[in-house]
Amino acid sequence: MRQLRQMLRLAGSGTSSREIAVMLGVARSTVQDNLKRAAMAGLTWPLPGELTDDALEHRLFARAGVKQGQRRRQEPDWAELSIELKKPGVTLLILWEEYRSVHPDGYGYSRFCELFRGFEQRLSPTMRQEHAAGDKAFVDYSGKRVPIIDRKTGEVREAELFVGVLGASSYTFAEATWTQTLPDWIGSHVRMFAFFGGVPRLIVPDNLKSGVNRASFHDPEINRSYGMMASHYGVGVLPARPRRPKDKAKVENAVRFAQSCILGRLRKQTFFSLAEANAAIAEVLARINDHVMRRLGVSRRHLFETVERPALASLPIEDYEFAEWRLARVSTDYHVECKSFFYSVPHALIRQQVDIRATARMIEIFHRGKRVAVHQRRYGGPRYGTDPAHMPSSHRRYAEWTPERFRRWGASIGPQTEGLIIAILASRPHPEQGFRTCLGILRLYRDIGHERAEAVSSRAVEIGGLTCKTIASLIATHKGARHSTEPTAVMEHANLRGPGYFH
């Protein structure tokens, strides 16, 4: 309107339309058309002081018999174009060319874009954000919880409500979990991807500690377990800026919608298990995704099936198995600790820092990216899990000593020697305390035959000589008397009667 006032002022001073066009930088035909409209409306310079820009525009461009607000040319279905624009590779220029191919006398490109932006401004604030199909999924927890009652005790426990929503279609996933801890957080992501049947390019979470160790605009530090899950699915993690809820306005709006449509509709139902609550949430969630959105005229499910699903990346062959990562330092006994249980690594890594990957079934230990040990995870029983291959050779030999093994060694010589071994092990508070004695006796028996060893073993059991020193003495005594034809006393003593007493 300011330019129109300039045209009327210059025309009133006798300036030609060609000169006015040059001075204002517009086409001559535009100047002639506007001056003609002013003449038809009976407007001359100077204009009345009370004539506002809106009134001037109405007098110059309003058409008789045309209802106010009606477009002069055929308009496309803006809602349908808004949906098409979410598809990969689609631009406003392409949509305008398709529009002009159907309506050759339709709006020019600039007016077409202006009208489309005006339609976007009438949508909800979250819909004004431009989200390409398959680009982002926004995830967060609802601030309100789902009450669940224990049948046995009557105790009420509140479950968290996880919400995930795709950017382009607003297709929504929700489920109840007991906590916001790392296993539940990652498990909800795995089930969300399965619900979508594909993977978006990016995940936009809040700065929850289970997902983000350190919130930062420039260098956010992602939790390692969360990052490994993202790597498994080939999806990037782009945390929202701290205290910037508009970065994830899509999920903020979905959370509010879920609170009203899920929690509001289920407020009168009583749940006795997490499974019951999730079954009811799934039914309400289907209604949410099938509901026709007022502005666009289509449902979230329709948008998802036609726009978003084809743009999602395919799921990996296997679902991600939750694994918790932690750093540990190898102790001097070549074991690392995880949840109060100890697992061995090669003894050469003593005092080295290693990474522990703990799943529900396995414990894997990595050193500089290379897996050096794997154990079945322990939840009870012995606290130490030791692989013999990880031991030094001296420790390995000792670890192979067992009561059964010493008994087999004794039995290989004879029953008397086996009896001696059993007696030695039984005489100690702990069988392991007799291992060294047994080992020493078996070494002494290497230099004598089995017959002599059996005789010495029988005599040792008879007199209770269950030490290496006694066995060595018996071997020496038996060796000196091996050529005697008559039995002699093992030792001389005043209280020993001797064989002559009985004649």
Disulfide bonds with the S-S distance in Angstrom:
none
